[in-house]
Amino acid sequence: MRTAFINTLIKLAEKDKRIYLLTGDLGFSVFETFAERFPERFVNCGVAEQNMMGVAAGLALEGKKPYVYSIAPFVTIRCLEQIRNDIAYQNLDVKIVGVGGGVSYGELGATHHAMEDAGIIRLLPNFCVLCPGDPLEAEKLMLESYRSPAPSFMQLNRGGDKMVHKRRDKIKIGEPCVIEKGKEGAMVVNGIFLRIGKEVSDSLKSLGHDLKLISLPTLKPVNRNALYKELKNQKFVFSMEEHNILGGLGTLISETMAERGWPGVLKKVALPDEFFSKVGKAEYIRKKCRMTSGEIVKTILKTITKK
Amino acid sequence: MSLEERAKEIRKNILRMMLKSQTSHIGSCLSCVEILTILYFKILRIDSKNPFSEKRDRFVLSKGHAVASLYSTLALRGFFPLKELDHYCKDGEKMPGHSTKRSMPGVEVTTGALGHGLPMATGMALALKKDKRSQRVFVLMSDGECDEGSNWEAALFAGHHKLDNLTSIIDYNKLQAFGRTNKVLNLEPLAKKWEDFGWQVKEVDGHNLNELEKVLSKIPFKKGKPSLLISHTVKGRGVSFMENKMEWHYKNLTDELFEKAIKEIS
């Protein structure tokens, strides 16, 4: 997914001299090409994220289009006030890109887990928040956000490289994208759960069940009426995300559906509101949190077959 | 009008705004009056009729709580009518109590939380430098603000990138929100710290208009380095009962005190 990001950025930067790439000393083996091709527009700001956001704001004030990159927590909560005051409040064209969504960096520990970054940035006015799930979503959402002067935050998963989408035309900022049709319930996914959701969908299908699968890689702004329309006739909705169960995709869906009087049941598959202090890779953590495709299939079957 | 008279007018207008709005930060506003007077009447290449022209020098008020001082200076410099100063901090008006981007003609960026102005100004200076443009970026910081780590990140960055189109002025009145700077977090040796971060440093009496003009007329202080001017000032300058008094970071004016203060300035 990082490759999709950097290749798209290089293509954009060839045509648009306003594009700058700022990094908090990360990007080894990914940014070398950009740095060689556009040395004047590649700035390694060092391990100093607060200043990096301020510098990005200053560049944007002068008409540049800075992309700011680091590991997700460092490029969000480490410098949250700079993002809020310098970028969101002044409504500047700064694109923040955080690598390592969810528990991508599982074994490195909770300091590197990004379980609240997207939800926190969602609270900032003017911001667009994107959690793509495959390279096609990353590329398409990046191109769309590039065309908008609004500030944005895009979270990139490690290991989200498996292509799920077949067509790019249905991928749009703010719009739910139906991947599979179904009547027994609906699954709404973002980030790494696009891939896992697809696995769940395939398993359920092989067991004779049909559930709708919707990718919603935008946390804000979202076409809530369109989302409601896709979900209103379902009795069960399952949100799936690698984010704290508070404040992410599940919260967005519960707000949307409750406000419109939907009588169904929403089950949230998400990280519990606690720091994962045991050691383990992403898949291990998902297993412990009952978030693997196998566990989710069980949860869904239990829910939809309950009398 | 002489520069001294202009500084007096700016001070009087600050006091009027503070009386009418019953707001605080008077001491912080009064300590930087001469700095702003020299910048806006002698140094900055600006056009009050075209306040956001691309050709302007940029001024970033990082100590955003002294915005009354900036409004007062901008009005006197002709960016907007003096009578608009009556709107300061008034309900429904567009002159908030901290610097807010383009709230009024000439107000460049939003600050208020400390430690944000220098990093943004650094980004602006970097952009101008990359585009080989001649406009300069000026920042006015408070001394208490030097406690913020973000400023030292920016200091390191600006020194590393040799941003000699960037000049920062520290309003060094030695009195921060809840104590003297040397008691809260000692900044000394302040000049040496900035020098070590790659800046060329000068010091000046921040109330001496001639000295301020002289030193700010020759920037960068050294080619290839950002310039830092430590401007020694007195908080609450110009009003005897406010000078060097921490409480005037917070207190509001009464009619009686206002009259007394105006008399002293006149």
Interface residues (C-beta under 8 A of the other chain):
Chain A: E40 R41 V43 C45 G46 A48 Q50 N51 M53 G54 V55 A56 A57 G58 L59 A60 L61 E62 G63 K64 E81 Q82 N85 D86 Y89 Q90
Chain B: K101 E108 V109 T110 T111 G112 A113 G115 H116 L118 P119 M120 A121 T122 G123 M124 A125 L126 A127 L128 K130 D131 G149 S150 E153 A154 L156 F157
